[in-house]
Amino acid sequence: MNRVLLLPALLLALFVIFPASSSRAGFLDDMIRGFGKSDTPAAGLDDATIVKGLKEALSTGTVRAVTSVSKQDGYFGNQMIKILMPEKLRTAADLVGKFGFRKEVDDVILGMNRAAEKAAPKATEYFMSALKNMTFDDARKILKGDNTSATEYFREKTSGDIYAAFKPVVSSSLQDVGAAQSYKQMMKRFNSIPFAGSVGGFDLDHYVTNKAVEGLFIMLGDEEAKIRTDPAARGTELLRKVFGK
C-alpha cells in the first residue's frame, strides 16, 4: 500500500481503537503532525544528552524563577504568590482595620513580602547542588513526567534546605523593615478592642518562610511548564531537541 493510501487507513484504525474523547483528539493531532517522522521528545538521544538538556532546562528555569521573586515586588506584586495575612489572623486584622489602624495591617503584609524577596536568592545554591546530583534515571523519569515533574524533583531534594536557609533571613528582614514591630502593634490594637476575643500564639517567622518557599516552587513550576509547552521559551537548540515535538 502506498503512503497516500496508508494515512487514511491508519487514521480509521485509530478511531476504531481509541474511543471518542479529548485525549484521543490530542493523540491524533500528534500522530498526524508526526506522520512520517521518527523523532519524538528525546527520541534517539543518548542518556548524556538527555541529562544535559534537562539540567540546562532546570538551570534556565531556576534562574528565571529566583530572579523573578528576588526583585522588589517579586512576591508583593505577583498575585500568584503574594503573601497575605495568615488566615488565623484575618479576623483580627479586619477588626483592627475597621477601628482606624489599617496602616499597621498593610505594613505587616508589605513587610512579609519584602522579607520573602530578600531571602529568595539563597535558593540558587541548593538548586545547583540538586542539578549536579541528578542521575540518568532521575532525568528519564522527569522527561516522561508531567509539566512540573522537574519542579517536584527539586522540591523533594531541596525544600528542607531552602527553608532552613530562608528562615534566618526572613526573621532578620521582618525586623529590619519594621514588619515584626507592626505585627506587635496590630495585635496590641486588637487586644485592646473590647470583646474582640483572643488569637493565641502565632509564629510569624515560620509562616512567612513557609510561604516564601511555597511561592518559589510555584514560580519554578510555571517556568518549567513554559519550557515544556511553549517553543518560544526554549532558548537553545539543546532544549528544542530534548523538549521539541
C-alpha positions as CSV (number, residue, x, y, z in Angstrom):
1,M,0.0,0.0,0.0
2,N,1.5,3.4,-0.9
3,R,1.9,6.2,1.6
4,V,-1.1,8.2,0.2
5,L,-3.5,5.3,0.9
6,L,-1.8,4.4,4.2
7,L,-2.6,7.6,6.1
8,P,-6.5,7.3,5.8
9,A,-6.3,3.7,6.7
10,L,-4.2,4.4,9.7
11,L,-6.5,7.2,10.9
12,L,-9.5,4.9,10.5
13,A,-7.8,2.3,12.6
14,L,-7.0,4.8,15.3
15,F,-10.7,5.9,15.5
16,V,-11.7,2.3,16.0
17,I,-9.1,1.6,18.6
18,F,-9.5,4.8,20.7
19,P,-12.9,5.9,22.0
20,A,-14.1,9.4,21.4
21,S,-12.5,11.8,23.9
22,S,-10.4,14.9,24.1
23,S,-7.4,12.8,24.8
24,R,-7.9,10.9,21.6
25,A,-8.0,14.2,19.7
26,G,-4.7,15.2,21.2
27,F,-3.2,11.8,20.4
28,L,-4.4,12.0,16.8
29,D,-3.1,15.5,16.4
30,D,0.3,14.3,17.5
31,M,0.1,11.3,15.1
32,I,-0.9,13.5,12.2
33,R,1.8,16.1,12.8
34,G,4.4,13.3,13.3
35,F,3.3,11.1,10.4
36,G,6.4,10.0,8.5
37,K,8.7,11.3,11.3
38,S,10.5,9.1,13.8
39,D,11.6,11.9,16.2
40,T,9.6,12.5,19.4
41,P,10.7,14.3,22.5
42,A,14.2,12.8,23.4
43,A,13.8,10.0,20.9
44,G,17.1,8.8,19.7
45,L,19.0,10.9,22.2
46,D,21.6,9.3,24.4
47,D,21.5,9.5,28.2
48,A,24.2,12.1,28.4
49,T,22.3,14.4,26.0
50,I,19.0,14.0,27.9
51,V,20.6,14.7,31.2
52,K,22.4,17.7,29.8
53,G,19.2,19.0,28.3
54,L,17.3,18.6,31.5
55,K,20.0,20.3,33.5
56,E,20.0,23.2,31.1
57,A,16.2,23.5,31.3
58,L,16.3,23.3,35.1
59,S,19.2,25.8,35.3
60,T,17.3,28.2,33.0
61,G,14.0,27.7,34.9
62,T,15.6,28.2,38.3
63,V,17.5,31.3,37.3
64,R,14.3,32.8,35.9
65,A,12.2,31.8,38.9
66,V,14.7,33.1,41.5
67,T,15.3,36.3,39.6
68,S,11.6,37.0,39.3
69,V,10.8,36.6,43.0
70,S,14.0,38.3,44.3
71,K,13.3,41.7,42.8
72,Q,11.2,44.3,44.5
73,D,7.6,43.3,44.3
74,G,8.6,39.8,43.2
75,Y,6.2,38.5,45.8
76,F,4.2,41.6,46.7
77,G,3.3,42.4,43.1
78,N,2.6,38.8,42.0
79,Q,-1.0,37.7,42.8
80,M,0.1,34.0,42.3
81,I,2.4,34.1,45.3
82,K,1.7,37.3,47.2
83,I,1.9,36.5,51.0
84,L,-1.4,37.5,52.6
85,M,-2.4,37.9,56.2
86,P,-2.5,34.4,57.8
87,E,-6.0,33.0,57.9
88,K,-5.7,32.7,61.7
89,L,-5.1,36.5,61.9
90,R,-7.5,37.8,59.3
91,T,-10.4,38.4,61.7
92,A,-8.1,40.4,64.0
93,A,-6.6,42.3,61.0
94,D,-10.0,43.2,59.6
95,L,-11.2,44.3,63.0
96,V,-8.1,46.4,63.7
97,G,-8.5,48.0,60.2
98,K,-12.1,48.9,60.9
99,F,-11.0,50.7,64.0
100,G,-8.7,53.0,62.1
101,F,-5.5,51.1,62.3
102,R,-5.2,49.9,58.7
103,K,-1.6,51.1,58.3
104,E,-0.3,48.5,60.8
105,V,-2.1,45.8,58.9
106,D,-0.8,47.0,55.5
107,D,2.8,47.3,56.9
108,V,2.7,43.7,58.1
109,I,1.6,42.4,54.7
110,L,4.2,44.5,52.8
111,G,6.9,43.5,55.3
112,M,6.2,39.8,54.9
113,N,6.6,40.0,51.2
114,R,9.7,42.1,51.4
115,A,11.3,39.5,53.7
116,A,10.5,36.8,51.2
117,E,12.0,38.8,48.4
118,K,15.2,39.3,50.3
119,A,15.5,35.6,51.2
120,A,14.8,34.2,47.7
121,P,18.4,34.4,46.3
122,K,19.5,31.9,48.9
123,A,17.7,29.1,46.9
124,T,20.1,29.2,44.0
125,E,23.0,27.2,45.6
126,Y,20.6,24.4,46.6
127,F,19.1,24.2,43.1
128,M,22.6,24.0,41.6
129,S,23.6,21.2,44.1
130,A,20.5,19.2,43.1
131,L,21.4,19.6,39.4
132,K,24.9,18.2,40.0
133,N,23.4,15.1,41.7
134,M,20.8,14.3,39.0
135,T,21.2,10.8,37.6
136,F,20.2,9.3,34.3
137,D,17.3,7.6,35.9
138,D,16.1,10.9,37.5
139,A,16.3,12.6,34.1
140,R,14.3,9.9,32.3
141,K,11.6,10.0,34.9
142,I,11.4,13.7,34.8
143,L,11.2,13.8,31.0
144,K,8.4,11.3,31.0
145,G,6.5,13.1,33.8
146,D,4.0,15.9,33.7
147,N,4.6,19.6,33.2
148,T,6.0,20.1,36.7
149,S,7.8,16.8,37.4
150,A,11.2,18.5,37.4
151,T,9.9,21.1,39.9
152,E,8.7,18.2,42.1
153,Y,12.2,16.7,41.9
154,F,13.6,20.0,43.1
155,R,11.0,20.2,45.9
156,E,11.9,16.7,47.1
157,K,15.7,17.4,47.0
158,T,15.9,21.0,48.3
159,S,12.8,22.3,50.1
160,G,14.0,21.4,53.6
161,D,17.4,23.1,53.0
162,I,15.9,26.1,51.4
163,Y,13.5,26.6,54.3
164,A,16.4,26.4,56.7
165,A,18.4,29.0,54.6
166,F,15.4,31.3,54.2
167,K,14.3,31.4,57.9
168,P,17.1,33.5,59.4
169,V,17.0,35.9,56.5
170,V,13.2,36.2,56.9
171,S,13.5,36.8,60.6
172,S,16.1,39.5,60.2
173,S,14.3,41.2,57.4
174,L,11.0,41.3,59.3
175,Q,12.8,43.2,62.0
176,D,14.7,45.5,59.5
177,V,11.6,46.6,57.6
178,G,9.6,47.0,60.7
179,A,7.1,44.3,60.0
180,A,7.7,42.5,63.3
181,Q,7.0,45.7,65.1
182,S,3.9,46.4,63.0
183,Y,2.7,42.9,63.8
184,K,3.1,43.6,67.5
185,Q,1.3,46.9,67.2
186,M,-1.5,45.3,65.2
187,M,-2.0,42.6,67.9
188,K,-1.8,45.2,70.6
189,R,-4.6,47.2,69.0
190,F,-6.7,44.0,68.6
191,N,-6.3,43.0,72.2
192,S,-7.4,46.5,73.3
193,I,-10.7,46.2,71.5
194,P,-13.5,45.1,73.9
195,F,-14.9,41.7,73.3
196,A,-12.5,41.1,70.4
197,G,-11.5,37.7,71.8
198,S,-8.1,36.1,71.7
199,V,-6.0,34.9,68.8
200,G,-3.3,33.0,70.8
201,G,0.3,32.5,69.8
202,F,1.5,32.7,66.2
203,D,4.9,32.1,64.7
204,L,5.2,34.8,62.0
205,D,8.7,33.9,61.0
206,H,7.7,30.3,60.2
207,Y,4.6,31.4,58.3
208,V,6.5,33.9,56.1
209,T,9.3,31.4,55.5
210,N,6.9,28.6,54.5
211,K,5.0,30.9,52.2
212,A,8.3,32.2,50.6
213,V,9.4,28.6,49.8
214,E,6.0,27.7,48.5
215,G,5.9,30.7,46.3
216,L,9.3,30.0,44.9
217,F,8.3,26.5,43.8
218,I,5.1,27.8,42.3
219,M,7.1,30.1,40.1
220,L,9.6,27.4,39.3
221,G,6.7,25.1,38.2
222,D,5.4,27.9,36.0
223,E,8.8,28.3,34.3
224,E,9.1,24.5,33.7
225,A,5.7,24.3,32.2
226,K,6.6,27.1,29.8
227,I,9.7,25.3,28.6
228,R,7.8,22.1,28.1
229,T,4.8,23.6,26.3
230,D,5.9,26.8,24.7
231,P,8.6,26.5,21.9
232,A,9.4,30.2,22.4
233,A,10.6,29.5,25.9
234,R,13.2,27.0,24.7
235,G,16.1,29.3,24.2
236,T,18.7,26.9,22.9
237,E,19.0,24.1,20.3
238,L,19.5,21.5,23.0
239,L,16.3,22.4,24.8
240,R,14.4,22.3,21.5
241,K,15.9,18.9,20.8
242,V,15.0,17.4,24.2
243,F,11.6,19.0,24.6
244,G,10.5,19.5,21.0
245,K,7.5,17.9,19.4
